Amino acid sequence: MARVLLWPVGIALAAYLVLLAGLYLCQRQLLYFPDRSRPQLSSLAQLGVREVGVMTSDGLALLAWYLPPREGRAVIAYFHGNGGHIGYRTNRMERFAREGYGVMMLEYRGYGGNPGTPNEPGLYADAQAALDYLDQVGIDPRRLVLYGESLGSGIAVRMAAQRQIGGVVLEAPFTNLAQAAQYHYPFVPAGWLVRDRYDSLSLIGEVKAPILILHGDRDAVVPIHLGRALFAAAPEPKEGWFAPGAGHEELARFGALDVASAWLIEREPLPPK
């Protein structure tokens, strides 16, 4: 009888192990959702936005959109989330352009017609290449603001911890992907399984620039408690804006870009070169 009763337990355990193996092997397909088609500038070209190429340390030539700033304005290096491509963020670039900000909107490897496959070390290399481009065209790092959207927040924090910059804006950020994955998959040991960790919590204390965190309390993708935990760990000076009723992709509609713009204006005039 005991052997008969053990069969269901064994089958359930085997099924669970198969599930764990599947999640481990397919985790990057569950994390990155690129639109591989090439984005088009369209009306952005009339605003002065142009396509530029940036070269990564591992030899990939990546597409980016670049708009030089008006005199005295900051340059925003924008790192987008895990879905789509930079063409999905056209309205944001238009908003920044109207206000005179320069923008470097990087496209990652494997996204937007770029070569390569996305992964954490690769996306860090992509971001480094974009910031190196800004150095090459003479952008004062004190006038550089890193803007990280969702997954891009992990990239922005990593870059900000390593460089002199003027500020960091984090939209719907997480502490690290292991904790975000644990929220979505509470029945698996996500902390052991996650390879691409984007551990902002361990790096945020090394950021030496002002920080603004934007989050919505109805975010079902990155729960707000992760954004609040990152905010609590962040050094001063910092500001947090937590929008009642806003979901993950709704922050702009609830006024997040207005808040970010006002935050930038408060820090102008920026130090002279």
C-alpha positions in Angstrom: 0.0 0.0 0.0 2.8 2.4 0.9 4.4 1.9 -2.6 1.1 2.7 -4.2 0.7 5.9 -2.2 4.2 7.0 -3.2 3.5 6.9 -6.9 1.4 10.2 -7.0 4.1 11.9 -4.9 6.8 10.8 -7.3 4.9 11.9 -10.3 4.2 15.3 -8.7 7.8 15.7 -7.8 9.0 14.7 -11.3 6.5 17.2 -12.9 7.7 20.0 -10.5 11.4 19.3 -11.5 10.4 19.4 -15.2 8.7 22.7 -14.5 11.8 24.1 -12.8 14.0 22.9 -15.6 11.7 24.5 -18.2 11.7 27.8 -16.4 15.5 27.8 -16.0 16.2 27.0 -19.6 13.5 29.3 -21.1 13.9 32.2 -18.6 15.3 34.7 -21.1 12.4 34.0 -23.5 10.1 34.8 -20.5 12.1 38.0 -19.8 12.9 39.7 -23.1 10.1 40.4 -25.6 11.8 42.3 -28.5 10.2 43.6 -31.6 12.9 42.8 -34.0 11.7 45.1 -36.8 13.6 48.3 -37.4 11.9 51.3 -35.9 11.3 54.4 -38.1 12.0 57.9 -37.2 9.0 59.3 -39.1 8.1 62.7 -37.7 11.0 62.6 -35.2 13.3 63.5 -38.0 11.6 66.9 -38.3 12.5 67.6 -34.7 16.2 67.0 -35.4 16.4 63.3 -34.2 18.8 61.2 -36.2 19.9 57.6 -36.4 23.3 57.0 -35.0 25.4 53.8 -34.7 27.1 52.8 -31.4 29.7 50.1 -31.2 29.8 47.7 -28.3 32.9 46.3 -26.6 32.0 42.9 -28.1 31.8 44.2 -31.6 28.1 44.8 -32.2 26.9 47.8 -34.2 23.7 49.0 -32.6 21.0 51.5 -33.7 20.3 54.4 -31.5 18.3 57.7 -31.9 20.1 60.8 -30.9 18.9 64.4 -30.5 21.4 67.1 -29.5 20.3 69.4 -26.6 19.4 73.0 -26.8 22.0 75.2 -25.2 22.0 74.8 -21.4 19.7 71.7 -21.4 20.4 68.2 -20.1 20.8 65.1 -22.2 18.6 62.2 -21.2 20.1 58.7 -21.9 16.9 56.6 -22.1 17.0 52.8 -21.4 13.6 51.3 -22.3 11.8 48.2 -20.8 11.9 44.6 -21.9 9.2 44.8 -24.6 9.0 46.3 -28.1 11.6 48.6 -29.4 12.5 52.3 -29.2 9.7 53.1 -31.8 7.2 52.3 -29.0 8.6 55.3 -27.1 8.2 57.9 -29.8 5.8 60.0 -27.7 8.4 60.3 -25.0 11.1 61.4 -27.3 8.7 64.0 -28.8 8.0 65.3 -25.2 11.7 65.6 -24.3 12.5 67.2 -27.7 9.8 69.9 -27.2 11.3 70.8 -23.9 14.7 71.2 -25.4 16.4 68.2 -23.8 18.9 66.1 -25.7 18.0 62.5 -25.9 20.1 59.3 -26.5 17.5 56.5 -27.0 19.5 53.3 -27.2 18.2 50.2 -28.9 19.5 47.0 -27.3 21.0 44.0 -29.0 18.3 41.7 -30.5 15.8 44.5 -30.6 14.8 46.8 -33.4 16.8 45.0 -36.1 20.0 45.0 -34.1 22.2 41.9 -34.1 22.8 39.8 -31.0 20.7 38.2 -28.3 19.6 40.1 -25.2 21.1 39.2 -21.8 22.2 41.1 -18.8 26.0 41.4 -19.6 25.1 42.3 -23.2 22.6 45.1 -22.3 25.2 46.6 -19.9 27.7 46.6 -22.8 25.1 48.2 -25.0 24.4 51.0 -22.4 28.1 51.6 -22.0 28.5 52.0 -25.7 25.7 54.6 -25.8 27.3 56.6 -22.9 30.7 56.4 -24.6 29.1 57.9 -27.7 27.9 60.8 -25.6 31.4 61.3 -24.2 32.7 61.3 -27.8 30.3 64.1 -28.9 31.3 66.2 -25.9 28.4 65.9 -23.5 29.3 67.1 -20.0 28.6 64.2 -17.6 27.2 66.7 -15.2 24.5 67.4 -17.7 23.7 63.8 -18.3 20.5 62.2 -16.8 19.9 58.5 -17.0 16.3 57.5 -17.4 15.5 53.8 -16.8 12.1 52.4 -17.6 11.2 49.1 -15.9 13.9 46.6 -17.0 15.9 49.7 -18.1 16.0 50.9 -14.5 18.4 48.0 -13.7 20.6 49.2 -16.5 20.4 52.8 -15.4 21.3 52.0 -11.8 24.3 50.0 -12.9 25.6 52.7 -15.2 24.9 55.4 -12.5 26.9 53.5 -9.9 29.9 53.5 -12.2 30.0 57.0 -13.7 29.8 60.7 -12.9 26.3 61.9 -14.0 23.8 64.6 -13.2 20.8 62.6 -12.2 18.9 59.3 -12.4 15.1 58.8 -13.1 13.8 55.3 -12.4 10.3 54.5 -13.7 8.6 51.4 -12.2 11.9 50.0 -10.9 12.5 46.8 -9.0 15.1 45.8 -6.4 16.4 42.9 -8.4 14.8 40.5 -10.9 15.0 37.6 -8.5 12.6 39.3 -6.2 10.4 40.4 -9.1 10.4 36.8 -10.4 9.6 35.4 -6.9 6.5 37.7 -6.9 5.2 36.2 -10.2 6.3 32.6 -9.5 5.9 32.1 -5.8 5.9 28.3 -6.2 9.6 28.1 -7.4 12.9 29.1 -5.8 13.4 32.1 -8.1 16.4 33.4 -6.3 18.3 30.3 -7.3 17.0 30.1 -10.9 17.4 33.7 -12.2 20.5 34.2 -14.2 19.9 37.9 -15.4 19.5 39.5 -12.0 19.8 43.3 -12.6 20.5 43.8 -8.9 19.8 47.5 -8.4 19.4 47.0 -4.6 23.0 46.1 -4.2 24.2 49.1 -6.3 21.8 51.9 -5.6 23.9 53.0 -2.6 26.9 53.7 -4.9 25.0 56.3 -7.0 26.3 59.8 -6.3 23.7 61.7 -8.2 20.1 62.9 -7.4 17.6 60.1 -7.8 13.9 60.3 -8.8 11.7 57.2 -8.5 8.3 57.0 -10.2 5.9 54.1 -9.6 2.2 53.2 -9.6 0.4 51.5 -6.8 -1.5 49.2 -9.2 1.5 48.0 -11.0 0.9 44.3 -11.7 4.2 43.7 -13.4 6.7 45.3 -10.9 4.8 45.6 -7.7 5.1 48.9 -5.9 6.6 47.4 -2.8 9.8 46.7 -4.8 10.0 50.3 -6.0 9.5 51.5 -2.4 12.2 49.2 -1.2 14.6 50.5 -3.7 13.7 54.1 -2.8 14.3 53.3 0.9 17.7 52.0 0.1 18.7 54.9 -2.2 21.0 57.6 -0.9 20.1 61.3 -0.6 19.2 63.4 -2.5 16.2 61.4 -3.6 12.6 62.0 -4.4 9.7 59.5 -4.8 6.5 59.9 -6.7 4.0 57.0 -6.2 0.8 57.4 -8.2 -2.5 56.0 -6.8 -4.3 53.9 -9.4 -1.5 53.8 -11.9 -0.5 50.5 -13.6 2.8 49.5 -15.1 2.4 51.1 -18.5 0.2 54.0 -17.4 2.6 56.3 -15.5 2.9 58.8 -18.3 -0.9 59.1 -18.5 -0.9 59.8 -14.7 1.6 62.6 -15.0 5.0 60.9 -14.5 6.7 62.7 -17.4 5.4 66.0 -15.9 7.0 65.1 -12.6 10.2 64.1 -14.3 10.3 67.4 -16.3 9.7 69.5 -13.2 12.4 67.6 -11.3 14.9 68.3 -14.1 14.0 72.0 -14.2 14.6 72.3 -10.5 18.2 71.2 -11.1 18.8 73.9 -13.8 20.9 75.8 -14.4 23.3 72.9 -14.3 26.9 73.5 -13.5 28.9 75.2 -16.3 31.4 73.3 -18.2 
